[in-house]
């Protein structure tokens, strides 16, 4: 089975490519803007015809789209999150109409949760920002296409390799910089009262594996999350405990704009259990332990190893 993973150098994409690469009789092809990619493509700028030619040459049996932008201006978000899936669907219809497409969406497409009830796939989508809106546009395009396609709406991923742009990765960096020996050390963050549905990145990769390999037909949209609304404060304090941080955490001012707009979010993952026989395997503390251990190992590598690691990503 030939599987093309787009966005394979990103946080989710790297874990997905590694998981799929371990499958028996699977041949994983990487796709993206990196010169090292097996299939050099750019969903934000390539035409459908050019992408169709690349797909025809690669001849994948399944395509996993992990490419996406989480930050940047609205134009960048729209080009990557909305235009990209649309061009990919058109190109697959031209070149590989029988291949399965698994697209990674986001729980941000739902917007704020209501009445603190886990949100099912049938719930109304009310994204509040450009990120959620552009991800929703990509989901609609994939879910309404004539392809054998499905969208995995992912909650807040956490685990080894979490990028510094997100809260878990940023807190990890701050804890490393603060050290663990100073009882007077202070970790200053914004308001941490929001609730989020955290899911281990390795569980996301396993869900993708199931989505690629389970015989169809499958639902068009499936939630992939931890299934619990966890206070962001708990995540920070647990990570500090794992790191052996002896100081204190102080919350000053407002949190992120999204935290203020979406104070509570949790996905109902019942449908993924039924369709994919998938449930999260990692508890949050396990995910945070793996995140901290990976960060410590990365910091301990000599400079040359850091450079080689970056060149290969």
C-alpha positions as CSV (number, residue, x, y, z in Angstrom):
1,X,0.0,0.0,0.0
2,X,1.4,3.3,-1.1
3,X,0.6,6.2,1.3
4,X,1.4,9.8,0.6
5,X,1.7,12.0,3.7
6,X,1.5,15.7,3.0
7,X,3.0,18.0,5.7
8,X,5.2,15.2,6.9
9,X,7.8,17.6,8.5
10,X,5.2,19.2,10.8
11,X,4.3,18.1,14.4
12,X,1.4,15.9,13.5
13,X,2.7,14.9,10.1
14,X,6.0,13.6,11.5
15,X,4.2,11.3,14.0
16,X,1.7,10.2,11.3
17,X,4.5,9.3,8.8
18,X,6.4,7.4,11.5
19,X,3.3,5.4,12.5
20,X,2.3,4.6,9.0
21,X,5.8,3.7,8.1
22,X,5.7,0.9,10.7
23,X,2.8,-0.8,8.9
24,X,3.6,-4.1,7.2
25,X,3.6,-3.8,3.4
26,X,3.2,0.0,3.6
27,X,5.3,2.3,1.5
28,X,5.1,5.9,2.9
29,X,5.9,8.8,0.6
30,X,6.5,12.3,2.0
31,X,5.1,15.3,0.4
32,X,5.6,19.0,0.9
33,X,7.8,22.0,0.3
34,X,10.9,20.5,1.7
35,X,13.6,19.7,-0.9
36,X,13.9,16.3,0.8
37,X,10.2,15.4,0.2
38,X,9.6,12.4,-2.1
39,X,6.8,14.4,-3.8
40,X,7.6,18.1,-3.8
41,X,4.3,20.0,-3.7
42,X,2.9,23.2,-2.2
43,X,-0.8,23.1,-1.6
44,X,-0.9,26.8,-1.0
45,X,0.4,27.7,-4.5
46,X,0.4,24.7,-6.8
47,X,-2.3,24.4,-9.5
48,X,-4.6,21.4,-9.6
49,X,-3.1,20.3,-12.8
50,X,0.5,20.4,-11.5
51,X,-0.6,18.6,-8.3
52,X,-2.5,16.0,-10.4
53,X,0.7,15.2,-12.3
54,X,2.6,14.7,-9.1
55,X,-0.1,12.4,-7.7
56,X,-0.2,10.4,-10.9
57,X,3.6,9.9,-10.8
58,X,3.5,8.9,-7.1
59,X,0.4,6.7,-7.5
60,X,-0.7,6.6,-3.9
61,X,-3.5,4.3,-2.6
62,X,-4.1,6.8,0.2
63,X,-3.3,10.4,0.8
64,X,-3.1,11.9,4.3
65,X,-3.2,15.7,4.5
66,X,-1.4,16.9,7.6
67,X,-0.4,20.2,6.0
68,X,-1.9,23.3,7.6
69,X,-1.1,26.7,9.1
70,X,-1.9,27.4,12.8
71,X,-0.8,31.0,12.7
72,X,-0.1,33.9,10.4
73,X,-2.2,36.5,8.7
74,X,-5.7,35.6,7.2
75,X,-4.3,35.3,3.7
76,X,-1.7,32.7,4.8
77,X,-4.3,30.8,6.7
78,X,-6.7,30.8,3.8
79,X,-4.1,29.7,1.3
80,X,-3.0,26.7,3.4
81,X,-6.1,25.7,5.2
82,X,-8.8,26.4,2.7
83,X,-7.3,26.6,-0.8
84,X,-4.9,23.6,-0.1
85,X,-7.6,21.0,0.6
86,X,-9.7,22.3,-2.4
87,X,-6.8,22.0,-4.8
88,X,-5.9,18.6,-3.4
89,X,-9.5,17.3,-3.9
90,X,-9.5,18.5,-7.5
91,X,-6.1,17.0,-8.2
92,X,-7.1,13.6,-6.7
93,X,-10.3,13.6,-8.7
94,X,-8.2,14.0,-11.8
95,X,-5.3,11.7,-11.1
96,X,-6.2,9.3,-8.2
97,X,-10.0,9.2,-7.9
98,X,-10.1,5.8,-6.1
99,X,-7.5,6.7,-3.5
100,X,-8.7,7.5,0.1
101,X,-8.1,11.0,1.4
102,X,-7.7,11.5,5.2
103,X,-7.6,15.2,6.1
104,X,-6.7,16.6,9.5
105,X,-9.2,19.2,10.6
106,X,-9.5,21.0,14.0
107,X,-11.8,21.2,16.9
108,X,-11.5,25.0,16.5
109,X,-14.0,24.6,13.7
110,X,-16.7,24.2,16.4
111,X,-16.1,27.4,18.2
112,X,-17.2,27.8,21.9
113,X,-18.8,24.8,23.6
114,X,-22.3,25.3,25.0
115,X,-23.6,24.1,28.4
116,X,-20.3,22.1,28.9
117,X,-21.6,19.2,26.9
118,X,-19.1,17.3,24.6
119,X,-19.6,18.3,21.0
120,X,-20.6,15.7,18.5
121,X,-19.8,15.9,14.8
122,X,-23.5,16.9,14.1
123,X,-23.1,20.1,16.2
124,X,-23.2,23.5,14.6
125,X,-19.9,24.9,13.6
126,X,-19.2,28.5,14.8
127,X,-15.5,29.3,14.5
128,X,-14.6,32.6,16.0
129,X,-11.3,33.4,14.3
130,X,-9.6,33.1,10.9
131,X,-7.9,29.8,11.9
132,X,-11.1,28.0,12.8
133,X,-12.9,29.5,9.8
134,X,-10.3,28.5,7.3
135,X,-10.0,25.0,8.7
136,X,-13.8,24.7,8.5
137,X,-13.6,25.7,4.8
138,X,-11.1,22.9,4.2
139,X,-13.3,20.4,6.0
140,X,-16.4,21.3,4.0
141,X,-14.5,20.9,0.8
142,X,-13.2,17.4,1.7
143,X,-16.4,16.2,3.3
144,X,-18.6,17.2,0.3
145,X,-16.2,15.9,-2.4
146,X,-16.9,12.8,-4.4
147,X,-13.8,11.1,-3.2
148,X,-13.4,8.3,-0.6
149,X,-12.6,11.0,2.0
150,X,-12.9,11.7,5.6
151,X,-11.9,14.5,8.0
152,X,-10.4,13.8,11.5
153,X,-11.3,16.8,13.7
154,X,-8.4,16.9,16.1
155,X,-8.5,18.4,19.6
156,X,-5.5,20.0,21.2
157,X,-2.5,17.8,20.4
158,X,0.1,17.3,23.1
159,X,3.1,14.9,23.5
160,X,6.7,14.5,22.4
161,X,7.9,17.2,20.1
162,X,5.2,19.7,20.8
163,X,6.1,23.0,19.0
164,X,7.0,26.1,20.9
165,X,4.1,28.0,19.3
166,X,1.5,26.1,21.4
167,X,1.1,26.3,25.1
168,X,2.5,22.8,26.0
169,X,5.7,23.5,24.0
170,X,6.0,27.1,25.2
171,X,5.6,26.0,28.9
172,X,8.2,23.3,28.3
173,X,10.7,25.8,27.0
174,X,10.0,28.2,29.9
175,X,10.5,25.4,32.4
176,X,13.8,24.4,30.9
177,X,15.0,28.0,31.0
178,X,13.9,28.5,34.6
179,X,15.6,25.4,35.8
180,X,14.5,23.3,38.8
181,X,16.8,24.3,41.6
182,X,15.6,27.8,42.4
183,X,12.6,27.8,44.8
184,X,12.2,31.5,44.1
185,X,11.8,31.0,40.4
186,X,8.5,32.3,38.9
187,X,6.7,31.0,35.8
188,X,4.5,33.9,34.6
189,X,1.7,33.1,32.3
190,X,-1.6,34.5,31.3
191,X,-5.0,33.4,32.6
192,X,-5.2,29.5,32.6
193,X,-8.8,29.0,33.5
194,X,-9.9,27.8,30.1
195,X,-10.8,24.1,29.5
196,X,-9.4,22.1,26.6
197,X,-9.6,18.6,25.2
198,X,-6.0,17.4,25.0
199,X,-5.1,14.4,22.9
200,X,-1.7,12.7,22.6
201,X,-0.1,13.2,19.2
202,X,0.6,9.5,19.1
203,X,-3.1,8.7,19.5
204,X,-3.8,11.1,16.6
205,X,-1.3,9.1,14.5
206,X,-3.0,5.9,15.5
207,X,-6.4,7.3,14.5
208,X,-4.9,8.3,11.1
209,X,-3.6,4.7,10.7
210,X,-7.1,3.4,11.4
211,X,-8.7,5.9,9.0
212,X,-6.3,4.8,6.2
213,X,-6.7,1.1,6.7
214,X,-10.3,0.4,7.9
215,X,-12.5,-0.6,4.9
216,X,-15.1,1.9,3.9
217,X,-17.5,3.5,3.8
218,X,-16.6,5.7,6.7
219,X,-18.3,8.8,8.2
220,X,-17.2,12.0,6.6
221,X,-16.2,13.7,9.8
222,X,-14.9,12.1,13.0
223,X,-13.7,13.8,16.2
224,X,-10.3,12.8,17.6
225,X,-9.7,14.0,21.1
226,X,-9.0,12.9,24.6
227,X,-12.7,13.0,25.5
228,X,-12.3,15.1,28.6
229,X,-12.3,18.9,29.2
230,X,-9.2,19.6,31.2
231,X,-8.3,22.9,32.9
232,X,-5.3,24.4,31.1
233,X,-4.1,25.2,34.6
234,X,-3.9,21.5,35.4
235,X,-1.8,20.9,32.3
236,X,0.7,23.6,33.3
237,X,0.9,22.5,37.0
238,X,1.3,18.8,36.0
239,X,4.1,19.6,33.5
240,X,5.8,21.7,36.2
241,X,5.6,18.8,38.6
242,X,7.1,16.4,36.0
243,X,9.9,18.8,35.4
244,X,10.6,19.1,39.1
245,X,10.0,22.8,39.1
246,X,10.5,24.1,42.6
247,X,9.2,27.6,42.0
248,X,5.7,29.0,41.6
249,X,3.3,29.6,38.7
250,X,1.7,33.1,38.5
251,X,-1.2,34.0,36.2
252,X,-1.0,37.7,35.1
253,X,-3.5,39.4,32.8
254,X,-5.5,37.7,30.1
255,X,-4.7,34.5,28.4
256,X,-4.7,34.1,24.6
257,X,-7.5,35.7,22.6
258,X,-8.9,32.3,21.8
259,X,-8.9,31.3,25.5
260,X,-11.0,34.4,26.2
261,X,-13.5,33.6,23.4
262,X,-13.6,29.8,23.9
263,X,-13.5,29.1,27.6
264,X,-14.6,25.4,27.4
265,X,-14.2,22.9,24.7
266,X,-14.5,19.1,24.6
267,X,-15.2,16.7,21.7
268,X,-17.5,13.7,21.8
269,X,-15.4,10.8,20.4
270,X,-18.0,8.2,20.4
271,X,-18.3,8.0,16.6
272,X,-14.5,7.4,16.2
273,X,-14.8,4.5,18.6
274,X,-17.6,3.0,16.6
275,X,-16.2,3.7,13.1
276,X,-12.5,3.2,13.6
277,X,-12.4,1.1,16.8
278,X,-10.2,3.9,18.2
279,X,-10.0,5.4,21.6
280,X,-7.2,7.4,23.2
281,X,-4.6,5.2,24.9
282,X,-2.5,7.9,26.7
283,X,-3.5,9.8,29.8
284,X,-2.5,13.4,29.9
285,X,0.3,12.9,32.5
286,X,1.8,10.2,30.2
287,X,1.7,12.7,27.3
288,X,3.4,15.4,29.3
289,X,6.0,13.1,30.6
290,X,6.9,12.1,27.1
291,X,6.9,15.8,26.1
292,X,9.3,16.7,28.9
293,X,11.6,13.7,28.3
294,X,11.9,14.4,24.6
295,X,12.7,18.1,25.3
296,X,15.4,17.1,27.8
297,X,16.9,14.6,25.3
298,X,16.9,17.2,22.5
299,X,18.6,19.8,24.8
300,X,21.3,17.2,25.7
301,X,22.3,16.6,22.1
302,X,25.5,18.2,20.8
303,X,25.1,21.1,18.3
304,X,26.0,19.0,15.3
305,X,23.2,16.6,16.2
306,X,20.7,19.5,16.4
307,X,21.8,20.6,12.9
308,X,21.5,17.1,11.4
309,X,18.0,16.7,13.0
310,X,16.8,20.0,11.6
311,X,18.1,19.2,8.1
312,X,16.3,15.9,8.1
313,X,13.0,17.3,9.2
